[in-house]
Amino acid sequence: MSTLKGVMVGAGYFSQFHAEAWQRSDLASIVAICDQEPAKAKKIAQIYGIPRVYTDAIQMFSKEQPDFVDIVTPPKSHYSLIAQALELGIPVMCQKPLADTFEEVQEIVSLLENHPNVRFMVHENWRFQPWYRELRALKEQGVLGEKIFHLAFRMRTGDGWGENAYKDRQPYFREMPRLLVHETGVHFVDTFRYLEGEIEEVYAQLRTLNQGIKGEDSGLILFNFASGATGLFDASRYNEPYHNNPRFTFGQMLIEGDAGSVQLDNEGYLWIKPLGKAPYKHPFEPSLEGVSGDSVFACLNHFANNLISGEEFETCMEDYLKTLQVVEAIYRSQKEGKKIALEKVFN
């Protein structure tokens, strides 16, 4: 299998996780990194052995002629960077949120339609967390039975209270007009879709508990799936969890079916409760490397492997657009105070 030559754009907080994962990959290597602040790019390059540093993306694309670009910048820069790469025929993997608004997402969709032969994938690493891959395998093996009744996730990160909320890690969170769902909840929408299929209806109640920020930081969201299952996302970035590492699994999940249930705990372990029998721990060990079960590494390798093989990406634009449509319906539900059917909004 050939080794791909990649470049990265962006040297902010999350870039370290991309650079570290690429450093371990046998499928690709990063030969250059670009950031408007050269000190940031030089720091990441030095730590993770990236040979060259740039401050101009077009210059980097032209000189390096990479097999792909990994975009790890804030959403406002995504459109122009994607457009530049597509014009040069460079395959793209781009971090989420893909854009600040759904209208901007549609502009990116148009860009991709004008360059149908250039590969594109959204970096959505949540579904690559190993416990979700295992949960889906258990579901397909019939451990939960023939029919799924309900999926629920409870999230408490505790990084959003007080005057200094988010400042240490990602201070721009404070200024985002849409926060909880747009930045974090999108992960869970995509994961719910990965586990149970398409979402047909949503109902949302969102709140801003920290009055020092602009966007919502707490919410209850109900989902109705095409399969007949229901879902619940119960989340707060304000209140704290009862465990020490909230950013490992970000909370607890429960999936219930007609033969029993499976629970994901805070340490990434899975507990199975067959109906009429005692619960037991599933023999599954989550990885402690990297981020959240080494999900960034798994996501990057999926991109590289499918770029080489020609197979479709799990989070290609066509698929991920469905996730973003659900996110948009959630905000519409909050605004209108009622249940929203996606078919009526987007078809």
C-alpha positions as CSV (number, residue, x, y, z in Angstrom):
1,M,0.0,0.0,0.0
2,S,1.4,3.4,-1.0
3,T,2.1,6.2,1.6
4,L,0.3,9.5,1.0
5,K,1.9,12.9,1.3
6,G,-0.3,15.3,3.2
7,V,-0.3,18.9,4.4
8,M,-2.2,20.5,7.3
9,V,-3.8,23.9,7.6
10,G,-4.3,25.2,11.1
11,A,-2.1,25.0,14.2
12,G,-4.7,25.8,16.9
13,Y,-5.8,23.7,19.9
14,F,-7.1,20.6,18.1
15,S,-4.3,20.4,15.5
16,Q,-2.0,18.7,18.0
17,F,-4.3,15.7,18.0
18,H,-4.3,15.5,14.2
19,A,-0.5,15.9,14.0
20,E,0.1,13.2,16.7
21,A,-2.3,10.8,14.9
22,W,-0.7,11.3,11.5
23,Q,2.7,10.7,13.1
24,R,1.6,7.2,14.0
25,S,-0.1,6.4,10.7
26,D,1.5,4.0,8.2
27,L,-0.7,5.3,5.4
28,A,0.3,8.9,5.3
29,S,2.7,11.5,6.5
30,I,2.4,15.3,6.9
31,V,5.2,17.1,5.1
32,A,4.1,20.7,5.9
33,I,1.8,22.8,8.1
34,C,0.4,26.2,7.5
35,D,-0.9,28.9,10.0
36,Q,-1.2,32.6,9.8
37,E,0.6,32.7,13.1
38,P,4.0,31.2,12.3
39,A,5.0,30.6,16.0
40,K,2.0,28.2,16.4
41,A,2.9,26.3,13.2
42,K,6.5,26.0,14.2
43,K,5.6,24.7,17.6
44,I,3.4,21.9,16.2
45,A,6.0,21.2,13.5
46,Q,8.8,20.8,16.0
47,I,6.8,18.6,18.4
48,Y,5.5,16.2,15.7
49,G,8.4,16.2,13.2
50,I,6.7,18.1,10.4
51,P,9.5,19.3,8.0
52,R,8.2,22.6,6.7
53,V,6.1,25.5,7.9
54,Y,4.1,28.1,5.8
55,T,1.9,31.1,6.5
56,D,0.2,31.0,3.1
57,A,-1.9,28.0,2.2
58,I,-1.8,28.6,-1.6
59,Q,2.0,28.7,-1.5
60,M,2.1,25.5,0.5
61,F,-0.3,23.8,-1.9
62,S,1.8,24.9,-4.9
63,K,5.2,24.0,-3.6
64,E,4.3,20.7,-1.8
65,Q,1.8,19.4,-4.4
66,P,0.3,17.1,-1.7
67,D,-1.9,14.1,-2.1
68,F,-4.4,15.6,0.4
69,V,-4.9,18.5,2.8
70,D,-6.2,18.2,6.3
71,I,-8.0,21.4,7.3
72,V,-8.0,22.0,11.1
73,T,-9.1,25.7,11.2
74,P,-12.2,27.5,12.6
75,P,-15.3,27.3,10.4
76,K,-15.1,30.9,8.9
77,S,-12.0,29.9,6.9
78,H,-13.2,26.6,5.5
79,Y,-14.9,27.8,2.3
80,S,-11.9,29.6,0.9
81,L,-9.5,26.8,1.9
82,I,-11.7,24.1,0.4
83,A,-12.1,26.2,-2.8
84,Q,-8.4,26.7,-3.2
85,A,-7.7,23.0,-2.7
86,L,-10.5,21.9,-5.1
87,E,-9.2,24.2,-7.8
88,L,-5.8,22.5,-7.6
89,G,-7.4,19.0,-7.5
90,I,-6.3,18.3,-4.0
91,P,-8.5,15.9,-1.9
92,V,-9.7,17.5,1.3
93,M,-10.5,16.4,4.8
94,C,-12.1,19.2,6.8
95,Q,-12.8,19.6,10.5
96,K,-16.3,20.3,11.8
97,P,-18.2,22.5,12.3
98,L,-18.1,22.7,8.5
99,A,-19.4,26.2,8.4
100,D,-20.9,28.9,10.7
101,T,-24.3,28.7,8.9
102,F,-26.3,26.2,6.9
103,E,-26.3,28.7,4.0
104,E,-22.5,28.5,4.0
105,V,-22.7,24.7,4.1
106,Q,-24.8,24.8,0.9
107,E,-22.2,27.0,-0.7
108,I,-19.6,24.3,0.1
109,V,-21.9,21.7,-1.4
110,S,-22.0,23.7,-4.6
111,L,-18.3,23.9,-4.6
112,L,-18.0,20.1,-4.4
113,E,-20.6,19.7,-7.1
114,N,-18.4,21.8,-9.4
115,H,-15.5,19.5,-8.7
116,P,-17.0,16.0,-8.7
117,N,-13.7,14.2,-9.2
118,V,-11.9,15.7,-6.1
119,R,-12.5,13.6,-3.0
120,F,-13.9,15.3,0.2
121,M,-14.5,14.1,3.7
122,V,-15.7,15.8,6.9
123,H,-13.5,15.0,9.9
124,E,-16.3,13.6,12.2
125,N,-14.4,11.4,14.6
126,W,-17.2,10.6,17.0
127,R,-18.6,7.7,15.2
128,F,-15.0,6.3,15.1
129,Q,-14.8,6.1,18.9
130,P,-14.3,2.3,19.5
131,W,-17.2,1.9,21.9
132,Y,-19.6,3.0,19.1
133,R,-18.1,0.7,16.6
134,E,-18.5,-2.1,19.2
135,L,-22.1,-1.0,20.0
136,R,-23.1,-1.2,16.4
137,A,-21.5,-4.6,16.1
138,L,-23.5,-5.8,19.1
139,K,-26.6,-4.4,17.6
140,E,-26.0,-6.1,14.3
141,Q,-25.3,-9.4,16.1
142,G,-28.8,-9.2,17.6
143,V,-27.7,-8.7,21.2
144,L,-30.4,-6.1,21.7
145,G,-33.0,-8.1,19.8
146,E,-34.7,-7.5,16.5
147,K,-36.1,-4.0,17.3
148,I,-34.4,-1.0,19.0
149,F,-36.8,1.0,21.2
150,H,-34.7,3.9,22.5
151,L,-31.2,5.6,22.4
152,A,-30.2,8.1,25.1
153,F,-27.1,10.0,25.9
154,R,-26.4,12.2,28.9
155,M,-23.5,14.7,28.7
156,R,-22.0,17.0,31.3
157,T,-18.7,18.5,30.5
158,G,-18.4,21.2,33.2
159,D,-16.2,23.5,31.2
160,G,-18.7,26.2,30.6
161,W,-19.4,27.8,34.0
162,G,-17.9,30.9,35.5
163,E,-16.3,34.1,34.0
164,N,-13.5,32.2,32.3
165,A,-15.6,29.5,30.6
166,Y,-13.8,28.0,27.6
167,K,-10.9,30.6,27.7
168,D,-8.2,28.1,28.5
169,R,-8.9,25.7,25.6
170,Q,-11.1,27.3,22.9
171,P,-12.1,30.9,23.9
172,Y,-13.9,31.5,20.6
173,F,-16.7,29.2,22.0
174,R,-17.8,32.2,24.1
175,E,-18.7,34.2,21.0
176,M,-20.4,31.5,19.0
177,P,-24.1,32.3,18.5
178,R,-24.8,28.6,18.3
179,L,-22.7,26.5,20.6
180,L,-24.0,23.3,22.2
181,V,-25.7,21.8,19.2
182,H,-23.6,23.4,16.4
183,E,-20.2,22.6,18.0
184,T,-20.8,19.6,20.2
185,G,-24.2,18.1,19.6
186,V,-23.5,17.6,15.9
187,H,-21.2,14.7,17.0
188,F,-24.1,13.0,18.7
189,V,-26.5,13.6,15.9
190,D,-24.1,11.9,13.5
191,T,-23.4,9.1,16.0
192,F,-27.2,8.5,16.5
193,R,-27.5,8.2,12.7
194,Y,-24.5,5.8,12.6
195,L,-26.2,3.6,15.2
196,E,-29.8,3.7,14.3
197,G,-30.3,5.3,10.8
198,E,-32.1,8.3,9.6
199,I,-33.8,10.8,11.9
200,E,-37.3,11.9,10.8
201,E,-38.4,14.4,13.5
202,V,-36.8,16.5,16.3
203,Y,-38.0,18.5,19.2
204,A,-35.6,20.7,21.1
205,Q,-35.5,22.9,24.2
206,L,-32.2,24.8,24.4
207,R,-31.0,27.2,27.1
208,T,-28.1,29.5,27.9
209,L,-27.1,29.0,31.5
210,N,-23.9,31.0,31.5
211,Q,-25.0,34.6,30.7
212,G,-21.4,35.5,29.8
213,I,-21.5,33.6,26.5
214,K,-23.6,34.1,23.4
215,G,-24.8,30.6,22.4
216,E,-26.8,27.9,24.1
217,D,-24.9,25.6,26.5
218,S,-27.7,23.3,27.7
219,G,-30.5,21.4,26.1
220,L,-32.9,18.4,25.8
221,I,-33.4,17.1,22.3
222,L,-35.9,14.4,21.3
223,F,-35.5,12.3,18.1
224,N,-37.8,10.1,16.2
225,F,-36.0,7.7,13.8
226,A,-37.3,6.2,10.6
227,S,-36.9,2.8,12.2
228,G,-39.5,3.7,14.9
229,A,-37.0,4.1,17.7
230,T,-36.8,7.3,19.8
231,G,-33.7,9.1,21.0
232,L,-32.8,11.6,23.7
233,F,-29.8,13.9,24.0
234,D,-29.6,15.4,27.5
235,A,-26.6,17.8,27.6
236,S,-25.0,20.6,29.5
237,R,-21.6,22.2,29.1
238,Y,-22.3,24.2,32.2
239,N,-22.7,21.6,35.0
240,E,-20.0,19.2,36.0
241,P,-20.0,15.4,35.8
242,Y,-19.4,13.0,38.7
243,H,-16.2,11.5,37.1
244,N,-12.7,12.8,36.5
245,N,-12.4,12.6,32.8
246,P,-15.5,14.1,31.1
247,R,-13.8,14.4,27.7
248,F,-13.1,10.6,27.3
249,T,-16.6,9.4,26.5
250,F,-18.3,12.8,27.2
251,G,-21.0,10.9,29.1
252,Q,-23.1,7.8,29.2
253,M,-25.2,6.1,26.5
254,L,-28.1,3.6,26.9
255,I,-29.6,1.7,24.0
256,E,-32.7,-0.4,24.7
257,G,-34.2,-3.1,22.4
258,D,-36.8,-5.9,22.6
259,A,-34.2,-8.3,24.0
260,G,-32.4,-6.1,26.5
261,S,-30.1,-3.1,26.7
262,V,-26.5,-2.0,26.4
263,Q,-24.9,0.8,28.5
264,L,-21.8,2.8,27.8
265,D,-20.1,4.0,31.0
266,N,-17.8,6.9,31.5
267,E,-14.6,4.8,31.1
268,G,-15.6,3.5,27.7
269,Y,-16.8,0.0,28.9
270,L,-20.0,-1.6,27.7
271,W,-22.5,-3.4,30.0
272,I,-25.1,-5.7,28.6
273,K,-28.4,-6.4,30.4
274,P,-30.4,-9.2,28.7
275,L,-34.1,-9.2,29.7
276,G,-34.6,-11.5,32.6
277,K,-30.9,-11.9,33.3
278,A,-28.2,-10.2,35.3
279,P,-26.1,-7.4,33.6
280,Y,-22.5,-8.3,32.7
281,K,-19.5,-6.4,31.4
282,H,-18.8,-7.0,27.7
283,P,-15.2,-8.2,27.0
284,F,-14.2,-5.0,25.2
285,E,-11.2,-2.8,26.1
286,P,-11.2,0.8,24.8
287,S,-7.9,2.3,23.6
288,L,-6.3,4.8,26.0
289,E,-4.2,6.4,23.3
290,G,-4.9,9.6,21.5
291,V,-8.3,11.3,21.9
292,S,-11.5,9.6,23.0
293,G,-10.5,6.0,22.4
294,D,-8.0,7.0,19.7
295,S,-10.9,8.1,17.5
296,V,-8.9,10.8,15.6
297,F,-6.4,8.2,14.6
298,A,-9.2,5.9,13.4
299,C,-10.9,8.7,11.5
300,L,-7.7,9.9,9.8
301,N,-6.8,6.3,8.8
302,H,-10.3,5.8,7.4
303,F,-9.7,8.9,5.2
304,A,-6.2,7.8,4.1
305,N,-7.2,4.2,3.5
306,N,-10.3,5.1,1.4
307,L,-8.4,7.7,-0.5
308,I,-6.0,5.0,-1.6
309,S,-8.7,2.3,-2.2
310,G,-11.2,4.6,-3.9
311,E,-14.0,3.5,-1.5
312,E,-16.5,6.1,-0.3
313,F,-15.9,7.9,3.0
314,E,-18.4,7.3,5.8
315,T,-18.7,11.0,6.3
316,C,-18.7,12.2,2.7
317,M,-20.6,15.4,2.0
318,E,-23.7,13.6,0.8
319,D,-24.0,11.7,4.0
320,Y,-22.9,14.4,6.4
321,L,-25.4,16.8,4.9
322,K,-28.1,14.7,6.5
323,T,-26.5,15.3,9.9
324,L,-26.3,19.0,9.3
325,Q,-30.0,19.1,8.2
326,V,-30.9,17.5,11.6
327,V,-28.9,20.2,13.4
328,E,-30.7,22.9,11.4
329,A,-34.0,21.3,12.3
330,I,-33.1,21.3,16.0
331,Y,-32.5,25.1,15.9
332,R,-35.7,25.6,14.0
333,S,-37.6,23.5,16.6
334,Q,-36.1,25.7,19.4
335,K,-37.1,28.9,17.5
336,E,-40.7,27.8,16.7
337,G,-41.3,25.8,19.9
338,K,-42.6,22.7,18.2
339,K,-41.6,19.3,16.7
340,I,-40.0,19.6,13.3
341,A,-40.3,17.0,10.5
342,L,-37.1,17.0,8.4
343,E,-39.0,15.8,5.3
344,K,-41.1,19.0,5.3
345,V,-38.0,21.3,5.7
346,F,-35.4,19.8,3.4
347,N,-37.3,17.8,0.7
